[in-house]
Each structure stands twice: as C-alpha cells, then as structure tokens.
C-alpha cells in the first residue's frame, strides 16, 4: 500500500514498504487520471508588438490533473518545433481536435507527470505554430514568449481563450512553481529565460542547449558551414511570420556578417553574461560528441552560473541525443526525483546526490561529487621531431626558433589525424608517448598559437586526439550513438490520440584506432578580440588564444594524447583564403589542458 501525504502542494505518496523501488524515499505517485485531465490553451500577452502592429500573444497548450484539489506545479517546454520538425526521437507534433483543443502533447512528460500531480505546458514560441509575432532565433521575442507564460502562471500577465479575443483565462490552478525543460532550441530558451531571473522559475533542464548563439554559428571568429540565423527562421515560422517578419530576418542577416564579428545581434542572444541572474536550479545534459550544439555551450554556461545555484550535470558519449533515448530508466527516475524536489518541495535529498555523471565508455557511467573535477591545469608544449610538422607533446619547452608550417588545402580534420607519423603539409601533429597510466581531461582546454600568415586572412583549427584502439559510441553515425529497435516501452498513461509508448533504443558503437575528443576553430584576424576582424599583414606574427571545446574524457594507459593543428577544417568551417601558408612559432605556442594524472 502507499500512504498519501502532503508536501506543501498537491498530493504525493510515501511508499510504505521496503520492497518499493525507492525504499524510505518520498515521491509523487500516479494518483490522478490522465484520460480525465483538463486540456486547454491560453494565449498569453507578451507585452510585445509585431512589425505589423499586432500585439504578440503566444499559445500555451496545457494539460493538468482534473481531480487535484489544490494547485499544481508546472513542467514547461517552450519550442519552435511543435508543428514543423516535431519533438523527440519520433518527431512528434502537437495535434488538436475539431474544436482546437489539444490532443497529442509531444514527448512523455505529460503521460508520466500529469498523473503524478503536475501540469505540463507546451509553449509555441513567437512566430511559430499558433503564436503570432516573429521568430527571432533566440532573441528578445522568443525569450519573452516563455517568460510571459511564467508570469501568467504567477498571476503577473494576462492570458486569453483565443488568439485575438478579449475573454481572459485564469491560471488559478497553478502554484507558480515552474520547471523548464527541453532539448536543443527548447533548452536554449530555458537558458535564456533563467538568465532573466524571472520569479517562479524554480529549475531548468537544458538538454543539448545553446548558451550563446554566437558560439552556435561562429567559433572565435571562424564561420561554421552549418547555416545562418536568417536561414533557420523560415524552417519553423508560421505563415503570418513569413508574411510580416521580413525586417526581423534582415536584422538577423545584418547582425551575422561573414567577418565572424561578435555583433549587437549576437550579444542579445548570448545568455552567458547574464548567468549571474540565474536563481533556478540547473540540470545540464549534453553529449560530448554533439557536433550540432558544440560542447563549449554547456561548458561556458556551467562555469558562469553563480556559486549558490544548485546544479547537476549528465555528460554522455552521444551526439545530439536526449537521455530518454540512451539511458531511459535511470533518466526517468532521476528527472522524477529532480522535479519532485524543486517543484513539489519533496525532501528527497536529490540535491545531495552526485552532481556529475559522465559516460566514460559506452554504457559505463562515473559519478562524482562535482564537475569539472579538481584538475591540475597543465601547460603542454610542442617539440619538433625529425619529420616536418611531426613531433612530441610534453611539458618541456621546444628550442627557440622551432617552427612548423601548415598550408590551407581545405581538407578535413578526419584526414589530418590519419597516418600520425607521416609528414603532411596540411597539418602539424604532436603526440605524447604511450601513457603510463590513465589520464582524465575534465573541463575546457585552450590553445595559444603564435603564427604568421601568407595572406590577409587565415583560419586555425586545433583538435585533441586519443590515439589507441577503443570501442566508442558511434556519435558521428546515424542516430549519433543510438539505434532504434522495433519494440516499444510505455512511460506513463496513454490516452486517445496520445500514446505513452516509445520506440526502444540500443547503444550503437564503433571501433576506432584514433578519436577526436575535443575541437577548436578560430579566425586569426580576431586575434585582438571578437568585435572586429583585423586585416593581417603578410609574414607578421600574431598570437591568438582560443578554446578547444569542453569535454570529460579518459585517455587510457597505453594510449597517446595528441594535438593536431591545421587551417580550414572543411568538415565544419568555411575558408578565409586559398593555399594560405601558416608559419607556427612552436616556442610561443602552448596547450593548456585540465588534467587528472600526468603526461
């Protein structure tokens, strides 16, 4: 039997038997009917005005337990994808009945948490689905879209029953306690809203989320080949957005010049400087193999959070993948415990659990008390060898006058790391000897390079490589480290038009003899700062420091750690010129790595 108790708000249950899955723990149990839940939509006034003069209202689709006698907290996912690309591994979209009432709520949150005494609110960001306004790609309009709904849930904003009508709708059923969750763009907006410090936002769970849109489209001045803000907006905007928001797309275009400069447009979409405003707890989830939202995004966000913010982090070997699809049972249990504590006020001790969980091998997870771990910031130097551009990596400085030359032939990092003992004009490579014991890198590495350029513009790439045979998640393959199965498992209660059953997955691995574990790119013309690209003078030395991503990796004993330096990495960045020659001064080039262990 289970004993019903009250923890400030709503009804929860305490397992009465040690045979329960969590003996002695307090948790919310499924005591409400999903089939009988209230389903409704509120159109919330954001206080903004669209370019055509219309007041911007955003649609918030709500599902909440009808039988709850008290107010309930809210799990909220604000997204641009609900009627375009869909959400989750199966690209679920919102559906509605003939009267416009929401039927399918994408993902499993509603099926699982509504019976446990939560409301789930799915918000269409401005300019998408049933919201008006404009898609401004992480800007003020989108952040305000979600913040306004939190304000409405706390009685500080007005909601309406229709997109243009005057009949208001109340949120009197809400405690005002909100947890935002979401993957990719959704989690990005959670970061942006948290950075406003809005009252009522108790926790955020950003999954594979952007913390700075500059770092989504640029890397220390280098331009990624993955698109542009103005090109992304039409993918998700609705018809009124397409008709009315040309000026917004012009702003996006003008604010994202090919020079790679950090502009006012990008500054508005950089949430890291305002992380000091965050009051909510933060549960970060990211794939270390994520080549869509690069890992620097979670690293800089995590480091910028105030010391008093309670936090937790999960890092997997996957790419851009939701933990529901690579560690399902543990993820559901952990998220359940997290939301119970921060939204229901249950004293379950989750804040005292290990703050860091890192996948060190496929399906092998390591818990630690904090992240990043306490490391020794180690300065590594590049020693020349007998072949041009092939040398050793260690702590001893190279002789004065040591150099290497790299020619930009617009090739790929995956070509550069092959045949590591052979000379190549496209890259320079420096490897340690075989490691005597395991070494762990935990945090963000940086590289400082002093180099000359034969032309007025040049790109730089630096990658860290683990040389040695291993089995890893196939994060570059289809599924980015997972594979769908034909079976399904159910997580919560299904209803007509909204199933709680999802495709099962399994780990997809690959065998490698070398693996890139961190990447960094830069435009040499931004040596003096990101705001303005400088024209380079031929054969004049310039010094630039840039990040080589954020990671947590174990390099096993017997393997070798290497740094590979090239120019244009054709797999990810655009070129700045043709056949540019870079002369690298090894005596003034250093690699800074947060290490546990010694090389």
C-alpha positions as CSV (number, residue, x, y, z in Angstrom):
1,X,0.0,0.0,0.0
2,X,1.1,3.7,-0.3
3,X,0.4,6.4,2.2
4,X,-0.9,9.7,0.9
5,X,0.9,12.8,2.3
6,X,1.0,16.4,1.5
7,X,4.3,18.3,0.8
8,X,3.2,21.9,0.7
9,X,1.3,21.5,-2.6
10,X,-0.7,18.7,-4.1
11,X,-0.9,15.0,-3.0
12,X,2.1,12.7,-3.1
13,X,2.6,9.3,-1.7
14,X,5.2,7.7,0.5
15,X,6.0,4.0,-0.3
16,X,5.1,2.1,2.8
17,X,7.2,-1.0,2.1
18,X,10.9,-1.5,1.8
19,X,10.0,-3.5,-1.4
20,X,9.2,-0.3,-3.2
21,X,11.6,0.9,-5.9
22,X,12.9,3.7,-3.6
23,X,12.6,2.5,-0.1
24,X,12.2,5.2,2.5
25,X,12.0,7.9,-0.2
26,X,9.2,10.3,-0.6
27,X,8.0,10.7,-4.2
28,X,4.9,11.6,-6.2
29,X,2.9,8.6,-7.5
30,X,0.3,8.3,-10.3
31,X,-2.9,9.0,-8.3
32,X,-4.7,11.2,-11.0
33,X,-6.4,10.2,-14.2
34,X,-4.6,11.1,-17.4
35,X,-7.6,10.3,-19.5
36,X,-9.7,12.8,-17.5
37,X,-7.1,15.6,-17.4
38,X,-8.1,19.1,-18.3
39,X,-6.8,20.1,-21.8
40,X,-6.9,23.8,-22.7
41,X,-5.0,26.6,-24.4
42,X,-4.1,30.0,-23.1
43,X,-2.9,32.8,-25.4
44,X,-0.6,34.9,-23.3
45,X,0.0,38.5,-23.9
46,X,3.8,39.0,-24.1
47,X,3.7,42.8,-24.0
48,X,5.5,42.9,-27.3
49,X,4.3,44.3,-30.7
50,X,4.9,42.5,-34.0
51,X,6.2,44.5,-37.0
52,X,2.6,44.7,-38.4
53,X,1.5,46.4,-35.2
54,X,-0.3,43.4,-33.7
55,X,0.0,42.6,-30.0
56,X,2.1,39.4,-29.6
57,X,0.3,36.6,-27.9
58,X,1.8,33.1,-27.6
59,X,-0.1,29.8,-27.4
60,X,0.4,27.7,-24.3
61,X,-1.2,24.3,-24.5
62,X,-2.0,22.9,-21.0
63,X,-2.7,19.5,-19.6
64,X,-3.4,19.2,-15.9
65,X,-5.0,16.8,-13.4
66,X,-8.7,17.5,-13.1
67,X,-9.0,15.8,-9.7
68,X,-6.4,17.8,-8.0
69,X,-7.9,19.7,-5.1
70,X,-5.0,22.1,-4.7
71,X,-2.8,24.0,-7.0
72,X,-0.2,22.1,-9.0
73,X,3.3,23.0,-10.3
74,X,4.2,23.2,-14.0
75,X,6.7,21.4,-16.3
76,X,7.1,23.6,-19.3
77,X,8.7,23.1,-22.7
78,X,8.8,26.2,-25.0
79,X,9.7,25.2,-28.5
80,X,9.5,26.4,-32.2
81,X,9.1,22.8,-33.5
82,X,5.7,21.6,-32.4
83,X,4.1,21.8,-35.9
84,X,7.3,21.7,-38.1
85,X,10.1,19.3,-37.2
86,X,8.4,17.8,-34.2
87,X,10.0,16.7,-30.9
88,X,11.8,13.6,-29.7
89,X,13.2,10.6,-31.4
90,X,10.0,10.0,-33.3
91,X,9.4,13.7,-34.3
92,X,6.1,14.0,-32.5
93,X,3.9,17.0,-33.3
94,X,1.0,18.6,-31.5
95,X,-2.4,17.6,-32.6
96,X,-5.8,19.1,-31.9
97,X,-9.5,18.1,-32.2
98,X,-12.1,19.8,-34.3
99,X,-12.7,22.4,-31.7
100,X,-9.0,23.3,-31.4
101,X,-8.5,21.5,-28.1
102,X,-5.0,20.0,-27.7
103,X,-4.9,16.2,-28.1
104,X,-1.3,15.0,-28.5
105,X,1.3,16.5,-26.3
106,X,4.7,15.5,-27.8
107,X,7.1,13.6,-25.6
108,X,6.4,11.6,-22.5
109,X,6.3,14.4,-19.8
110,X,2.5,14.7,-19.9
111,X,1.8,10.9,-19.8
112,X,4.2,10.4,-16.9
113,X,3.9,13.5,-14.8
114,X,0.2,14.6,-15.1
115,X,-1.0,11.5,-13.1
116,X,1.7,12.4,-10.5
117,X,0.2,15.9,-9.8
118,X,1.9,18.1,-12.3
119,X,0.6,20.3,-15.2
120,X,2.5,20.2,-18.4
121,X,2.6,23.3,-20.5
122,X,3.9,23.3,-24.1
123,X,4.5,26.8,-25.4
124,X,4.7,27.7,-29.1
125,X,7.5,30.3,-29.4
126,X,6.6,33.6,-31.1
127,X,6.0,33.3,-34.8
128,X,5.6,29.5,-34.7
129,X,2.6,27.2,-34.8
130,X,-0.4,29.0,-33.1
131,X,1.5,32.0,-31.8
132,X,1.8,35.3,-33.6
133,X,4.9,37.6,-33.7
134,X,8.3,36.7,-35.2
135,X,10.9,34.0,-34.9
136,X,14.0,36.0,-33.9
137,X,16.2,32.9,-33.3
138,X,16.9,33.1,-29.5
139,X,16.4,36.8,-29.2
140,X,14.2,39.0,-27.0
141,X,10.9,38.0,-28.6
142,X,11.4,34.2,-28.1
143,X,12.8,34.6,-24.5
144,X,9.9,36.9,-23.7
145,X,7.5,34.3,-25.2
146,X,8.4,31.8,-22.4
147,X,8.9,34.3,-19.7
148,X,5.5,35.8,-20.3
149,X,3.9,32.4,-19.7
150,X,5.7,32.0,-16.4
151,X,4.5,35.5,-15.5
152,X,0.9,34.3,-16.4
153,X,1.3,31.2,-14.3
154,X,2.2,33.5,-11.4
155,X,-0.6,36.0,-12.0
156,X,1.6,38.7,-13.4
157,X,0.4,38.5,-17.1
158,X,-2.9,38.1,-18.9
159,X,-4.0,35.1,-20.8
160,X,-6.9,34.8,-23.2
161,X,-9.0,31.9,-24.5
162,X,-8.4,32.8,-28.1
163,X,-5.6,34.4,-30.2
164,X,-7.4,37.7,-30.8
165,X,-10.4,37.7,-28.4
166,X,-11.0,39.5,-25.1
167,X,-12.1,36.7,-22.9
168,X,-9.5,36.0,-20.3
169,X,-8.4,32.7,-18.8
170,X,-7.1,32.2,-15.3
171,X,-4.1,30.3,-14.0
172,X,-5.6,29.9,-10.6
173,X,-4.8,26.2,-10.7
174,X,-1.0,26.8,-10.8
175,X,1.3,27.1,-7.7
176,X,3.5,29.3,-9.9
177,X,6.4,26.9,-9.5
178,X,7.8,26.2,-13.0
179,X,10.4,23.9,-14.3
180,X,11.6,24.4,-17.9
181,X,13.0,21.5,-19.9
182,X,13.8,20.9,-23.5
183,X,16.4,19.7,-26.0
184,X,18.3,21.9,-28.4
185,X,16.4,25.2,-29.2
186,X,13.9,24.4,-26.4
187,X,16.6,24.0,-23.8
188,X,18.3,27.1,-25.2
189,X,15.2,29.2,-24.4
190,X,15.3,27.7,-20.9
191,X,18.8,29.1,-20.5
192,X,17.7,32.5,-21.8
193,X,14.7,32.7,-19.5
194,X,16.7,31.6,-16.5
195,X,19.2,34.4,-17.3
196,X,16.3,37.0,-16.8
197,X,16.0,35.9,-13.2
198,X,12.2,35.6,-13.6
199,X,10.4,34.8,-10.3
200,X,8.6,31.4,-10.2
201,X,11.2,29.6,-12.4
202,X,12.5,27.0,-9.9
203,X,14.6,24.8,-12.2
204,X,15.7,24.3,-15.7
205,X,16.8,21.1,-17.5
206,X,18.6,22.2,-20.7
207,X,19.5,19.2,-22.9
208,X,22.0,19.8,-25.7
209,X,21.3,23.5,-25.4
210,X,22.9,26.7,-26.7
211,X,24.2,29.2,-24.3
212,X,25.4,31.7,-26.9
213,X,24.1,31.8,-30.4
214,X,27.4,33.3,-31.5
215,X,29.0,30.1,-30.5
216,X,26.4,28.1,-32.5
217,X,27.3,29.9,-35.7
218,X,30.8,31.1,-35.1
219,X,34.0,29.8,-33.4
220,X,36.3,32.5,-32.2
221,X,35.6,34.4,-35.5
222,X,35.6,31.4,-37.8
223,X,32.3,30.8,-39.6
224,X,30.6,27.3,-39.3
225,X,29.3,25.9,-42.6
226,X,26.0,24.8,-40.9
227,X,23.9,27.8,-41.8
228,X,22.8,31.2,-40.6
229,X,20.2,32.7,-38.2
230,X,18.2,34.2,-41.1
231,X,18.2,30.8,-42.8
232,X,17.0,29.0,-39.7
233,X,14.0,31.2,-39.0
234,X,11.9,30.1,-42.1
235,X,12.3,26.4,-41.1
236,X,10.0,27.0,-38.1
237,X,8.0,30.2,-38.7
238,X,4.3,30.1,-39.4
239,X,2.6,31.8,-42.4
240,X,2.0,35.1,-40.6
241,X,5.6,35.2,-39.5
242,X,6.7,34.6,-43.1
243,X,4.5,37.4,-44.3
244,X,5.2,40.0,-41.6
245,X,8.7,39.4,-40.3
246,X,11.0,40.3,-43.1
247,X,12.5,43.1,-41.1
248,X,13.4,40.7,-38.4
249,X,15.2,38.4,-40.8
250,X,17.1,41.5,-42.2
251,X,18.3,42.2,-38.7
252,X,19.5,38.7,-38.4
253,X,21.3,38.8,-41.7
254,X,23.0,42.2,-40.9
255,X,23.9,41.0,-37.5
256,X,25.7,37.9,-38.7
257,X,28.4,39.2,-41.1
258,X,30.8,36.8,-42.8
259,X,33.6,38.5,-41.0
260,X,32.7,36.5,-37.9
261,X,32.4,39.6,-35.7
262,X,30.6,39.4,-32.4
263,X,27.8,42.0,-33.1
264,X,25.0,43.5,-31.1
265,X,22.7,40.9,-32.6
266,X,24.8,38.1,-31.2
267,X,25.2,39.9,-27.9
268,X,21.4,39.9,-27.4
269,X,21.5,36.2,-27.9
270,X,24.4,35.5,-25.6
271,X,22.9,34.3,-22.2
272,X,26.3,33.7,-20.5
273,X,26.9,37.3,-19.4
274,X,23.6,37.3,-17.6
275,X,24.0,33.9,-15.9
276,X,24.6,35.9,-12.7
277,X,20.8,36.5,-12.7
278,X,20.0,32.7,-12.5
279,X,18.1,31.8,-9.4
280,X,16.7,28.4,-10.6
281,X,18.5,25.2,-10.1
282,X,20.1,23.8,-13.2
283,X,20.3,20.2,-14.5
284,X,22.6,20.3,-17.6
285,X,22.6,17.4,-20.1
286,X,24.9,17.3,-23.1
287,X,26.5,14.9,-25.5
288,X,30.3,15.1,-25.6
289,X,30.0,14.1,-29.3
290,X,27.5,16.7,-30.1
291,X,28.6,18.4,-33.3
292,X,25.4,20.4,-33.7
293,X,25.4,22.3,-30.4
294,X,29.1,22.2,-29.7
295,X,30.1,21.4,-26.1
296,X,31.6,24.8,-25.4
297,X,28.0,25.9,-25.0
298,X,27.4,23.9,-21.8
299,X,30.9,24.5,-20.5
300,X,30.8,28.3,-20.5
301,X,27.2,28.3,-19.2
302,X,28.1,25.9,-16.3
303,X,31.2,28.0,-15.4
304,X,29.2,31.3,-15.4
305,X,26.4,30.1,-13.1
306,X,26.5,31.7,-9.6
307,X,28.2,29.6,-6.9
308,X,25.0,29.4,-4.9
309,X,23.0,27.8,-7.8
310,X,22.2,24.1,-7.1
311,X,23.2,22.1,-10.1
312,X,23.7,18.7,-11.7
313,X,25.2,17.6,-15.0
314,X,25.0,14.5,-17.2
315,X,27.6,14.1,-20.0
316,X,27.2,11.2,-22.5
317,X,29.4,10.0,-25.3
318,X,26.4,10.5,-27.7
319,X,25.9,13.3,-30.2
320,X,22.7,15.5,-30.1
321,X,20.6,12.9,-28.3
322,X,18.0,13.1,-25.5
323,X,18.9,10.9,-22.4
324,X,15.4,9.3,-22.7
325,X,16.9,7.6,-25.7
326,X,20.2,6.4,-24.3
327,X,19.6,5.8,-20.6
328,X,15.8,5.7,-20.3
329,X,15.0,4.1,-17.0
330,X,17.7,5.9,-15.0
331,X,16.8,9.2,-16.7
332,X,13.1,9.0,-15.9
333,X,13.8,8.1,-12.3
334,X,16.4,10.9,-11.9
335,X,14.2,13.6,-13.6
336,X,11.2,12.4,-11.5
337,X,13.3,12.9,-8.3
338,X,14.6,16.3,-9.5
339,X,11.2,17.7,-10.3
340,X,9.6,16.3,-7.1
341,X,12.3,18.2,-5.1
342,X,12.4,21.5,-6.9
343,X,8.7,21.8,-8.0
344,X,6.8,19.9,-5.3
345,X,9.2,20.6,-2.5
346,X,9.8,17.0,-1.6
347,X,12.7,16.5,0.7
348,X,14.2,13.5,-1.2
349,X,17.9,14.5,-1.0
350,X,18.4,14.9,-4.7
351,X,20.5,18.0,-4.1
352,X,23.0,15.8,-2.2
353,X,23.3,13.2,-4.9
354,X,26.5,13.2,-7.0
355,X,26.4,16.4,-9.1
356,X,28.2,14.8,-12.0
357,X,27.5,11.7,-14.1
358,X,29.8,11.1,-17.1
359,X,29.8,8.2,-19.6
360,X,33.4,7.1,-19.8
361,X,32.8,4.1,-22.1
362,X,29.6,3.0,-23.8
363,X,27.0,2.5,-21.0
364,X,29.7,2.8,-18.3
365,X,28.9,5.8,-16.1
366,X,31.0,7.5,-13.5
367,X,29.5,9.6,-10.7
368,X,31.5,12.4,-9.0
369,X,30.6,15.0,-6.3
370,X,31.3,18.0,-8.6
371,X,32.1,19.0,-12.1
372,X,34.5,19.8,-13.5
373,X,36.7,17.7,-11.3
374,X,39.6,19.3,-9.4
375,X,42.3,19.2,-12.0
376,X,45.9,20.3,-12.5
377,X,45.9,22.9,-15.3
378,X,48.8,21.5,-17.3
379,X,50.7,23.5,-19.9
380,X,51.9,21.2,-22.7
381,X,54.5,22.2,-25.3
382,X,55.1,21.2,-28.9
383,X,58.5,19.7,-29.6
384,X,59.7,19.3,-33.2
385,X,60.7,15.9,-34.5
386,X,62.8,14.7,-37.4
387,X,60.0,15.0,-39.9
388,X,58.4,18.3,-40.7
389,X,55.3,19.0,-38.7
390,X,55.6,15.8,-36.7
391,X,56.8,15.9,-33.1
392,X,56.1,15.2,-29.5
393,X,53.8,16.7,-26.9
394,X,55.0,17.2,-23.3
395,X,55.9,19.7,-20.7
396,X,59.3,20.6,-21.9
397,X,59.6,23.8,-24.0
398,X,61.0,23.4,-27.5
399,X,64.2,25.1,-28.5
400,X,64.0,28.7,-29.5
401,X,63.3,29.1,-33.2
402,X,61.4,25.9,-33.6
403,X,58.7,26.2,-36.2
404,X,56.2,24.3,-38.3
405,X,54.4,25.2,-41.5
406,X,50.8,24.4,-42.4
407,X,49.2,25.1,-45.8
408,X,45.5,25.5,-46.1
409,X,44.3,23.0,-48.6
410,X,40.7,23.0,-47.2
411,X,40.9,19.4,-46.1
412,X,39.3,17.7,-43.1
413,X,40.3,17.0,-39.5
414,X,39.4,13.4,-40.2
415,X,42.1,13.3,-42.9
416,X,44.6,15.1,-40.7
417,X,44.6,12.6,-37.9
418,X,45.4,9.5,-40.1
419,X,49.0,8.4,-40.5
420,X,50.2,10.3,-37.5
421,X,53.9,9.5,-38.0
422,X,53.9,10.8,-41.6
423,X,54.6,14.4,-42.6
424,X,51.7,16.3,-44.2
425,X,51.7,19.9,-45.5
426,X,48.0,20.2,-44.3
427,X,48.7,19.8,-40.6
428,X,51.2,19.6,-37.8
429,X,50.9,16.8,-35.2
430,X,52.4,16.4,-31.8
431,X,51.9,13.3,-29.7
432,X,52.8,12.1,-26.2
433,X,54.5,8.8,-25.6
434,X,52.4,5.9,-24.6
435,X,50.7,6.9,-21.3
436,X,51.9,5.0,-18.2
437,X,48.5,5.4,-16.5
438,X,45.1,6.7,-17.3
439,X,44.7,10.4,-17.7
440,X,41.4,12.3,-17.4
441,X,40.6,15.6,-19.1
442,X,37.8,17.4,-17.3
443,X,36.9,20.9,-18.4
444,X,37.8,23.3,-21.2
445,X,41.2,23.2,-22.9
446,X,42.7,26.2,-24.6
447,X,45.5,26.7,-27.1
448,X,47.7,29.8,-27.7
449,X,49.2,29.9,-31.1
450,X,51.7,32.4,-32.5
451,X,51.8,32.3,-36.2
452,X,52.3,34.2,-39.4
453,X,50.1,34.1,-42.5
454,X,51.0,34.5,-46.1
455,X,47.6,36.2,-46.8
456,X,45.4,38.9,-45.2
457,X,43.1,36.3,-43.6
458,X,43.5,32.9,-42.2
459,X,41.7,30.1,-40.3
460,X,43.1,27.9,-37.5
461,X,41.9,24.6,-36.2
462,X,43.2,22.6,-33.3
463,X,41.9,19.2,-32.2
464,X,42.8,16.9,-29.3
465,X,43.1,13.2,-30.3
466,X,43.2,10.0,-28.3
467,X,45.4,7.5,-30.3
468,X,44.7,3.9,-29.3
469,X,42.2,1.2,-30.1
470,X,38.8,1.6,-28.4
471,X,35.1,1.0,-28.7
472,X,33.1,4.2,-28.6
473,X,29.5,5.3,-29.2
474,X,29.2,6.0,-32.9
475,X,28.3,9.6,-32.3
476,X,29.1,10.5,-36.0
477,X,26.8,7.8,-37.4
478,X,23.1,7.7,-38.0
479,X,21.4,8.1,-34.6
480,X,24.5,9.7,-33.1
481,X,25.3,6.9,-30.8
482,X,21.9,5.1,-30.6
483,X,19.9,2.7,-32.8
484,X,16.1,2.4,-32.8
485,X,14.6,-1.0,-32.1
486,X,11.2,-2.4,-33.2
487,X,9.9,-2.8,-29.7
488,X,8.2,-0.1,-27.5
489,X,8.0,0.6,-23.8
490,X,5.5,2.7,-22.0
491,X,6.2,5.6,-19.6
492,X,3.0,6.8,-18.0
493,X,-0.6,6.6,-19.1
494,X,-1.8,6.6,-22.7
495,X,-4.9,8.4,-23.9
496,X,-6.8,8.6,-27.1
497,X,-4.5,10.3,-29.6
498,X,-1.5,10.4,-27.2
499,X,0.4,7.2,-26.5
500,X,2.9,6.9,-23.7
501,X,4.8,4.2,-25.6
502,X,8.0,4.9,-27.4
503,X,10.5,3.0,-29.6
504,X,13.1,1.3,-27.5
505,X,16.8,2.0,-28.4
506,X,20.1,0.4,-28.0
507,X,23.7,1.6,-28.0
508,X,25.4,1.9,-31.4
509,X,29.1,1.6,-31.1
510,X,32.1,1.6,-33.4
511,X,35.7,0.5,-33.1
512,X,38.4,3.1,-33.6
513,X,42.2,3.5,-33.5
514,X,42.0,7.2,-33.0
515,X,39.3,9.5,-31.8
516,X,39.0,13.3,-31.8
517,X,37.9,14.2,-28.2
518,X,37.8,18.0,-28.5
519,X,37.8,20.5,-31.3
520,X,38.5,24.3,-31.6
521,X,38.5,26.7,-34.5
522,X,39.4,30.3,-34.9
523,X,39.8,33.2,-37.4
524,X,43.4,34.6,-37.0
525,X,42.1,38.1,-37.8
526,X,40.2,38.1,-34.5
527,X,43.5,37.9,-32.5
528,X,42.8,41.2,-30.8
529,X,39.1,40.4,-29.9
530,X,35.8,39.1,-31.4
531,X,34.2,42.5,-32.1
532,X,36.2,43.4,-35.2
533,X,38.2,41.3,-37.6
534,X,41.6,42.7,-38.4
535,X,43.4,42.5,-41.8
536,X,46.6,40.5,-41.4
537,X,49.9,41.7,-42.7
538,X,51.8,39.0,-44.6
539,X,54.5,37.2,-42.6
540,X,53.8,39.3,-39.4
541,X,53.5,37.1,-36.3
542,X,50.1,37.2,-34.5
543,X,49.2,35.5,-31.2
544,X,45.7,34.1,-30.6
545,X,44.2,32.1,-27.8
546,X,41.0,30.1,-28.3
547,X,39.1,27.2,-26.7
548,X,39.3,23.6,-27.7
549,X,35.8,22.8,-26.6
550,X,34.7,21.4,-23.2
551,X,35.0,17.7,-22.5
552,X,35.4,15.0,-20.0
553,X,37.4,12.1,-21.3
554,X,39.7,9.3,-20.0
555,X,42.7,8.6,-22.1
556,X,43.6,5.0,-21.1
557,X,47.1,3.8,-20.2
558,X,49.0,2.8,-23.3
559,X,47.2,5.4,-25.5
560,X,48.7,8.6,-26.7
561,X,47.3,12.1,-26.5
562,X,47.9,14.4,-29.4
563,X,47.2,17.9,-30.6
564,X,46.8,18.4,-34.3
565,X,46.9,21.9,-35.8
566,X,45.6,22.8,-39.3
567,X,44.0,25.7,-41.1
568,X,40.5,25.3,-42.6
569,X,38.7,22.3,-41.3
570,X,36.4,21.6,-44.3
571,X,34.1,19.4,-42.2
572,X,33.0,22.4,-40.1
573,X,34.2,25.8,-41.0
574,X,34.5,27.9,-44.2
575,X,37.8,29.0,-45.7
576,X,39.3,32.5,-45.5
577,X,41.6,32.2,-48.5
578,X,43.3,29.8,-50.9
579,X,46.5,28.0,-50.1
580,X,47.3,30.2,-47.2
581,X,50.6,29.2,-45.5
582,X,50.8,29.5,-41.7
583,X,54.2,29.6,-40.0
584,X,53.8,28.4,-36.4
585,X,56.3,29.5,-33.8
586,X,56.4,26.4,-31.5
587,X,58.4,28.3,-28.8
588,X,55.4,30.6,-28.4
589,X,52.6,28.1,-28.8
590,X,51.2,26.4,-25.7
591,X,48.3,24.0,-25.0
592,X,46.5,24.3,-21.6
593,X,44.7,21.2,-20.5
594,X,42.8,20.5,-17.3
595,X,44.3,17.1,-16.3
596,X,43.9,14.5,-13.7
597,X,47.1,12.4,-13.9
598,X,50.4,13.2,-15.6
599,X,51.8,13.0,-19.1
